[in-house]
Amino acid sequence: MTNRRTFLLGSASVALPLGLGGCFDRPCHEQNPQQREFLAALAKLAKPALSSGNPLQIEEAAKQSMKLSSQVGVFSDWCGTLRKIEGNAQNVAVTIEIGPQVNLFAFNDWTLALAGSIADLFSTRTREAKPPGLSEAAVAALKTFRLGDRVQLAGRMGEIAGSGLFDVSQWIGKSEAENRQFLQTPRFIGRIEALTAPKRA
């Protein structure tokens, strides 16, 4: 028989079947302590805020989630699932699912970022040159994967295409619906230095 555990994030729950084999059967996002702690902290912020129905608590949880992302800083050996690749080798945008309903977004061109569904996150766009959100090595590695593949990644959370930490102040004034949607399916941005195939246990 197979035991099942449920990982809760916000108001949504995702059932993850786990066999009796222990750590070898854990979802890959649970295998890195830093990544696991980040996801657990997100859930700890989102769940009570969403269940409260209080728009002020929901807004505060959304802002705290963005701060939490920038505090992660450099990461390595995180595991995720490649969900989307847009653009071309020069102007690429990639979305990697790093936890249940939690995505990491990186891009090498402002046009792709501003044209996407998370355009409202980039209202503080700078006029400076746009350093890439994916290194040349990461873009080269990206060509070897297919959508839906698991990947191991290293980089820095909270960066907008290498130009600085995300400005959480822009969450002030967001509607309750926008903040609620963010807490249910949070999407963060970052710099991706390296992409590799996951290590085999």
Contacts in CASP RR format, 6 or more apart in sequence:
PFRMAT RR
TARGET T0000
AUTHOR 0000-0000-0000
METHOD contacts of the structure
MODEL  1
MTNRRTFLLGSASVALPLGLGGCFDRPCHEQNPQQREFLAALAKLAKPAL
SSGNPLQIEEAAKQSMKLSSQVGVFSDWCGTLRKIEGNAQNVAVTIEIGP
QVNLFAFNDWTLALAGSIADLFSTRTREAKPPGLSEAAVAALKTFRLGDR
VQLAGRMGEIAGSGLFDVSQWIGKSEAENRQFLQTPRFIGRIEALTAPKR
A
2 17 0 8 1.000
2 18 0 8 1.000
2 19 0 8 1.000
2 20 0 8 1.000
3 18 0 8 1.000
3 19 0 8 1.000
3 20 0 8 1.000
4 15 0 8 1.000
4 16 0 8 1.000
4 17 0 8 1.000
4 18 0 8 1.000
5 16 0 8 1.000
5 18 0 8 1.000
6 13 0 8 1.000
6 14 0 8 1.000
6 15 0 8 1.000
6 16 0 8 1.000
7 13 0 8 1.000
7 14 0 8 1.000
7 16 0 8 1.000
7 27 0 8 1.000
7 43 0 8 1.000
7 100 0 8 1.000
8 43 0 8 1.000
8 47 0 8 1.000
9 39 0 8 1.000
9 42 0 8 1.000
9 43 0 8 1.000
9 46 0 8 1.000
9 47 0 8 1.000
9 100 0 8 1.000
9 101 0 8 1.000
9 102 0 8 1.000
9 184 0 8 1.000
10 43 0 8 1.000
10 46 0 8 1.000
10 47 0 8 1.000
10 50 0 8 1.000
10 183 0 8 1.000
10 184 0 8 1.000
11 47 0 8 1.000
11 50 0 8 1.000
11 51 0 8 1.000
11 184 0 8 1.000
12 100 0 8 1.000
12 101 0 8 1.000
12 184 0 8 1.000
12 185 0 8 1.000
14 100 0 8 1.000
14 101 0 8 1.000
16 27 0 8 1.000
16 100 0 8 1.000
18 25 0 8 1.000
18 26 0 8 1.000
18 27 0 8 1.000
19 25 0 8 1.000
23 31 0 8 1.000
23 201 0 8 1.000
24 201 0 8 1.000
27 99 0 8 1.000
28 79 0 8 1.000
28 80 0 8 1.000
28 150 0 8 1.000
28 198 0 8 1.000
29 35 0 8 1.000
29 36 0 8 1.000
29 39 0 8 1.000
29 78 0 8 1.000
29 79 0 8 1.000
29 80 0 8 1.000
29 98 0 8 1.000
29 99 0 8 1.000
29 100 0 8 1.000
30 36 0 8 1.000
31 79 0 8 1.000
32 77 0 8 1.000
32 78 0 8 1.000
32 79 0 8 1.000
34 72 0 8 1.000
34 75 0 8 1.000
34 78 0 8 1.000
35 75 0 8 1.000
35 78 0 8 1.000
35 79 0 8 1.000
35 98 0 8 1.000
38 68 0 8 1.000
38 69 0 8 1.000
38 72 0 8 1.000
38 157 0 8 1.000
39 98 0 8 1.000
39 99 0 8 1.000
39 100 0 8 1.000
39 102 0 8 1.000
41 68 0 8 1.000
42 65 0 8 1.000
42 68 0 8 1.000
42 102 0 8 1.000
42 186 0 8 1.000
45 61 0 8 1.000
45 64 0 8 1.000
45 65 0 8 1.000
45 68 0 8 1.000
45 183 0 8 1.000
46 61 0 8 1.000
46 65 0 8 1.000
46 183 0 8 1.000
46 184 0 8 1.000
46 186 0 8 1.000
48 57 0 8 1.000
48 61 0 8 1.000
49 57 0 8 1.000
49 58 0 8 1.000
49 60 0 8 1.000
49 61 0 8 1.000
49 62 0 8 1.000
49 183 0 8 1.000
50 58 0 8 1.000
50 61 0 8 1.000
50 180 0 8 1.000
50 183 0 8 1.000
50 184 0 8 1.000
52 58 0 8 1.000
55 176 0 8 1.000
55 179 0 8 1.000
58 176 0 8 1.000
58 179 0 8 1.000
58 180 0 8 1.000
58 183 0 8 1.000
59 171 0 8 1.000
59 172 0 8 1.000
59 173 0 8 1.000
59 174 0 8 1.000
59 176 0 8 1.000
59 179 0 8 1.000
61 179 0 8 1.000
61 183 0 8 1.000
62 171 0 8 1.000
62 174 0 8 1.000
62 179 0 8 1.000
62 182 0 8 1.000
62 183 0 8 1.000
63 168 0 8 1.000
63 171 0 8 1.000
63 172 0 8 1.000
65 182 0 8 1.000
65 183 0 8 1.000
65 186 0 8 1.000
66 166 0 8 1.000
66 168 0 8 1.000
66 171 0 8 1.000
66 188 0 8 1.000
67 168 0 8 1.000
69 157 0 8 1.000
69 158 0 8 1.000
69 166 0 8 1.000
69 188 0 8 1.000
70 157 0 8 1.000
70 158 0 8 1.000
70 165 0 8 1.000
70 166 0 8 1.000
70 168 0 8 1.000
72 157 0 8 1.000
72 158 0 8 1.000
73 156 0 8 1.000
73 157 0 8 1.000
73 158 0 8 1.000
74 155 0 8 1.000
74 156 0 8 1.000
75 153 0 8 1.000
75 154 0 8 1.000
75 155 0 8 1.000
75 156 0 8 1.000
75 157 0 8 1.000
76 154 0 8 1.000
76 155 0 8 1.000
77 152 0 8 1.000
77 154 0 8 1.000
77 199 0 8 1.000
78 98 0 8 1.000
78 152 0 8 1.000
78 153 0 8 1.000
78 154 0 8 1.000
79 98 0 8 1.000
79 150 0 8 1.000
79 151 0 8 1.000
79 152 0 8 1.000
79 153 0 8 1.000
79 198 0 8 1.000
80 96 0 8 1.000
80 97 0 8 1.000
80 98 0 8 1.000
80 99 0 8 1.000
80 150 0 8 1.000
80 151 0 8 1.000
80 152 0 8 1.000
80 153 0 8 1.000
81 96 0 8 1.000
81 97 0 8 1.000
81 148 0 8 1.000
81 149 0 8 1.000
81 150 0 8 1.000
81 151 0 8 1.000
82 94 0 8 1.000
82 95 0 8 1.000
82 96 0 8 1.000
82 145 0 8 1.000
82 146 0 8 1.000
82 147 0 8 1.000
82 148 0 8 1.000
82 149 0 8 1.000
82 150 0 8 1.000
82 151 0 8 1.000
83 95 0 8 1.000
83 96 0 8 1.000
83 97 0 8 1.000
83 103 0 8 1.000
83 147 0 8 1.000
83 148 0 8 1.000
84 93 0 8 1.000
84 94 0 8 1.000
84 95 0 8 1.000
84 147 0 8 1.000
85 92 0 8 1.000
85 93 0 8 1.000
85 94 0 8 1.000
85 142 0 8 1.000
85 147 0 8 1.000
86 92 0 8 1.000
86 93 0 8 1.000
86 94 0 8 1.000
86 112 0 8 1.000
87 93 0 8 1.000
87 109 0 8 1.000
87 112 0 8 1.000
89 139 0 8 1.000
89 143 0 8 1.000
90 108 0 8 1.000
90 109 0 8 1.000
91 108 0 8 1.000
91 109 0 8 1.000
91 111 0 8 1.000
91 112 0 8 1.000
92 107 0 8 1.000
92 108 0 8 1.000
92 109 0 8 1.000
92 112 0 8 1.000
92 134 0 8 1.000
92 139 0 8 1.000
92 142 0 8 1.000
93 105 0 8 1.000
93 106 0 8 1.000
93 107 0 8 1.000
93 108 0 8 1.000
93 109 0 8 1.000
93 112 0 8 1.000
93 113 0 8 1.000
94 105 0 8 1.000
94 106 0 8 1.000
94 107 0 8 1.000
94 134 0 8 1.000
94 142 0 8 1.000
94 192 0 8 1.000
95 103 0 8 1.000
95 104 0 8 1.000
95 105 0 8 1.000
95 187 0 8 1.000
96 103 0 8 1.000
96 104 0 8 1.000
96 105 0 8 1.000
96 106 0 8 1.000
96 151 0 8 1.000
96 153 0 8 1.000
96 192 0 8 1.000
97 103 0 8 1.000
97 104 0 8 1.000
98 104 0 8 1.000
101 184 0 8 1.000
101 185 0 8 1.000
101 186 0 8 1.000
102 185 0 8 1.000
102 186 0 8 1.000
102 187 0 8 1.000
102 188 0 8 1.000
103 185 0 8 1.000
103 186 0 8 1.000
103 187 0 8 1.000
103 188 0 8 1.000
104 153 0 8 1.000
104 157 0 8 1.000
104 187 0 8 1.000
104 188 0 8 1.000
104 189 0 8 1.000
104 190 0 8 1.000
104 192 0 8 1.000
105 113 0 8 1.000
105 118 0 8 1.000
105 187 0 8 1.000
105 188 0 8 1.000
105 189 0 8 1.000
105 190 0 8 1.000
106 133 0 8 1.000
106 134 0 8 1.000
106 161 0 8 1.000
106 189 0 8 1.000
106 190 0 8 1.000
106 191 0 8 1.000
106 192 0 8 1.000
107 113 0 8 1.000
107 133 0 8 1.000
107 134 0 8 1.000
107 161 0 8 1.000
107 189 0 8 1.000
108 130 0 8 1.000
108 132 0 8 1.000
108 133 0 8 1.000
108 134 0 8 1.000
108 139 0 8 1.000
108 161 0 8 1.000
109 130 0 8 1.000
110 122 0 8 1.000
110 125 0 8 1.000
110 130 0 8 1.000
110 161 0 8 1.000
113 119 0 8 1.000
113 122 0 8 1.000
113 161 0 8 1.000
114 122 0 8 1.000
114 125 0 8 1.000
118 187 0 8 1.000
120 178 0 8 1.000
121 166 0 8 1.000
121 170 0 8 1.000
121 187 0 8 1.000
121 189 0 8 1.000
122 160 0 8 1.000
123 170 0 8 1.000
124 167 0 8 1.000
124 170 0 8 1.000
126 163 0 8 1.000
128 163 0 8 1.000
130 161 0 8 1.000
130 163 0 8 1.000
131 161 0 8 1.000
131 162 0 8 1.000
131 163 0 8 1.000
132 139 0 8 1.000
132 161 0 8 1.000
132 162 0 8 1.000
133 159 0 8 1.000
133 161 0 8 1.000
133 162 0 8 1.000
133 190 0 8 1.000
133 191 0 8 1.000
133 192 0 8 1.000
134 142 0 8 1.000
134 191 0 8 1.000
134 192 0 8 1.000
135 191 0 8 1.000
135 192 0 8 1.000
135 193 0 8 1.000
135 194 0 8 1.000
137 193 0 8 1.000
137 194 0 8 1.000
138 153 0 8 1.000
138 192 0 8 1.000
138 193 0 8 1.000
138 194 0 8 1.000
138 195 0 8 1.000
141 194 0 8 1.000
141 195 0 8 1.000
141 196 0 8 1.000
142 195 0 8 1.000
145 151 0 8 1.000
145 195 0 8 1.000
149 197 0 8 1.000
150 197 0 8 1.000
150 198 0 8 1.000
151 195 0 8 1.000
151 196 0 8 1.000
151 197 0 8 1.000
151 198 0 8 1.000
152 195 0 8 1.000
152 196 0 8 1.000
152 197 0 8 1.000
152 198 0 8 1.000
152 199 0 8 1.000
153 192 0 8 1.000
153 194 0 8 1.000
153 195 0 8 1.000
153 196 0 8 1.000
154 192 0 8 1.000
154 193 0 8 1.000
154 194 0 8 1.000
155 190 0 8 1.000
155 191 0 8 1.000
155 192 0 8 1.000
155 193 0 8 1.000
155 194 0 8 1.000
156 162 0 8 1.000
156 190 0 8 1.000
156 191 0 8 1.000
156 193 0 8 1.000
157 188 0 8 1.000
157 190 0 8 1.000
158 164 0 8 1.000
158 165 0 8 1.000
158 166 0 8 1.000
158 188 0 8 1.000
158 189 0 8 1.000
158 190 0 8 1.000
159 165 0 8 1.000
159 166 0 8 1.000
159 189 0 8 1.000
159 190 0 8 1.000
159 191 0 8 1.000
160 166 0 8 1.000
160 189 0 8 1.000
160 190 0 8 1.000
161 189 0 8 1.000
161 191 0 8 1.000
162 190 0 8 1.000
162 191 0 8 1.000
166 188 0 8 1.000
166 189 0 8 1.000
171 179 0 8 1.000
END
